[in-house]
Amino acid sequence: MTNTQGSKFHAKLMYFMIFVLFLKFIYLIITSIVAGDFPSFLFGIIILGIVFFVLSYMINSLFGETLSNRDGAGGRTSTIGDNQFNSLMQRYEKLTDEFIEKKQYKKAAYIQLKLLRNPYRAANILKEGHLYNEAAHIYLKKCHRKEDAAECYELARSYTKSIKLYKELEMNEKVGDIYSKIKDTEKAHHHYQIVVDDYVKNYQYVKASLMFRKKMDNIPAANELLLQGWTDNKDAVNCANNYFANFKDKERLQQELNEFKENRVSKANERNFLKALTYEYNKDIAPKEDVQKMAYELISKNSQNDEMMSLLKHFVNDDMQLTKDVLRHKTKR
């Protein structure tokens, strides 16, 4: 008997058992009504239920074991089938590569999507072929990858669809970038401001300032955040250096360095200011003499601070004797 014949016989046997038990159930109802014995009726229902489950288990176990043994005996057929399947998959992959080489991206994607059930590669192939709308559809509907879909819609200049997906993903900087592309400055700045607020909430003043400077062209607002970061001692050195980076000529930078030192440097943050000066000193537009003077003054005031003493070498080029003097100073202490 084949597997199919066995399955049919199994089904018929189950139907026959159910039919017999159903007749028994009808008989039990009639006799209970005639006798007026309700407890006996309930007991009979319980017995029928037990008989049904026991017989079902026995029949299913019998046929399950038989079919399992038959499948084991036919193991060679299964192996042959697996080999044929793998060979077919390899052929489909080869066809995919051939279509890509011929730049027939839709045909290559069809094989991946319909025959190999690989929607992600199908979408990647379409994207590679600059078929962005088609790729976006598969990323979204088959792969459930909204960010990839949004990127493809953006590349296809389907900006409305792209914006919708980026909003759902709460990627406000990307939303702002697309609004900037289509010259909707007000909406762009609205979404950039959301990003800025999130950065400030987490004391990421440098990142927030870069949004103002690079995306919103608002240098005063960027500087205000950087000064706040310096005051709050949140990545203070980077805040200071990014603040000074917003002054592009030597005279203006010199003025800002002097004002900054006068108004914003205290005993508590002298070390941070000295670290910031090591970077400023190496700028092409740096007022080197002024920076050196500030550095020497700070190091002189803190001659007992080994860390600040070790920064002296950044302000004197190629002075081996200076290095030896600093080491000797540390040793004496």
Buried (B, 14 or more C-beta within 10 A) or exposed (E): EEEEEBEEEBEEBBEEBEEEBEEBEEEBEEEBEEEEEEEEBEEBBEEBEEBBEEBEEEBEEEBEEBBEEEEEEEEEEEEEEEEEEEEEEEEBBEBBEEBBEEEEBEBBBBBBBEBBEBBBBBBBBBBBBEBBBBBBBBBBEBBEBBBBBBBBBBBBEBBEBBBBBBBEEEBBBBBBBBBBEEEBEEBBBBBBBBBBEBBBEEBBBBBBBBBBBEBBEBEEBBBBBBBBBBEEEBBBBBBBBBBBBBBEEBEEBBBBBEEBBEEBBEEEBBBBBBBBBBBBBEBEBBBBEBBBEBBEEBBEEBEEBEEBBBBBBBBEEEEEEBBEEBEEBEEEE
